[in-house]
């Protein structure tokens, strides 16, 4: 979250949304090099899950109640964890190397920590 304690009025100003967008772009770039026969498999699943993270953060930002907002941040976190699963699977299938794996997982962990902090702020962590 923004550490300057200024009120964020647009989801585009949220660090977590920005990092989630960068994460999805990185996933799209990496999956361009996956085998063609994975187009409707891992590529599709990983792209869908990774792009869903920032989409749900944005949708949650626009909700009027804490409960609704938290619901979408929970969905964002679920999509993030789904993405991590497919990243690990991609590494096990040798579609990505250890360096790419480590970078994507580090990015995902940073996003997860920020989502958790937001949910704690709303006191809705369950």
N, C-alpha and C positions, 0 to 999 in steps of 0.2 A: 504494500500500500504506500501511498504518498507520505513521505516522512516530514513534509513541511507543514503539516496540520492545516493546510488550506482546504476549504470545502471543494470537493470535486463535483463539478456540475455536469460533466459529460463522461460517458464510459471510455471514450477515447483517451482521456487523461489518466486513466488508471494504469499503473505500471503492470499489474497482473494481466490486464487485457492486452497491453502492448507486447508483453513477453509471450502470451498465448498466441498472438498473431505471428510472431517471429518463429515460434515452435512449429506452427502449422506450415509456414513457408518452408522451413528446413525439412519437414517431413515430405512435402510435395517435391522438393528438389532431390532428396535422397531416393525417393521411390521411382523417380524417372529412370533410374538405372537398374531397377529390379527386373527379373525375367518377365517377358511378355505374357507368359502363361499365368502370372499372378495378377494380371490386370483386374480380374473380377474377384480375386481372393484377397490376399494381404494388402495389396496396393489400395484397393477400394475401401477395405475396412479401416486401415490406418489413416488414410486421408479423411474419411468421414469422421472418425473419432477425434483426430487432432484438430480439425476445423470446428468441431462442435464445442470445444473448450471455450474459445473466445466468443462464439455465438451465444452460449449460455450465460457467460459473464455479462455480455451486453444486454441480453434479455432480462437477466436478474436485476441489473442496474435500473431498468425502466419500471420495475414493479413498485407498487405503492406501499406494500406492507413488508415488514421484516421477514415474516414467514414466507411470503412469495419470493422475496429476494433470495433468502437462504435456500429455498427449494431449487432454484436455478443454479446456485453456486454448488450445491450438492451434485446436480446433474453434470456440471462442468468438471467437478472432481472425478466423477465416475468415468466420464469420457477421457479424462487425462490418464486414469489408471488403465483403461482399456488400451489407450495408445501405448503406454509403457509395456503392456503385455505383448502387443504386436511388434514393438521395437525389439524386445528380448527374443521373440520368435524369429524375427528377421536376422538377428545376429546368429542364432543357433543354426539357421539355414544358410549361413554365409552370404547373405544378401548385403550386409553391412559389416564393416570391420570394427574392431574394438574402439578405435578413436571416435568414430561416428556414434557408436553405441554410448560411450561415456558422455559425449557432448549432449546427445538427446536426453539421456537419463538425468544428467545434471540440470538441464533446462526444465524438464518435467518436475523434478524435485523442488526447484525454486518456485515454480508456479503452484505446486501443491502446498508449499509452506504459506504462500500468500493467500490462497483460498482458505486455508485453515485459520489464518489470522483474521480474515474478514468474518468468518463464521463465529469465531470467538468474540469478536467485536459485537456482533449481533446477539451473542450469548445463545446461539443455536448451533451447537457443534455435533449433536447426536448423529 
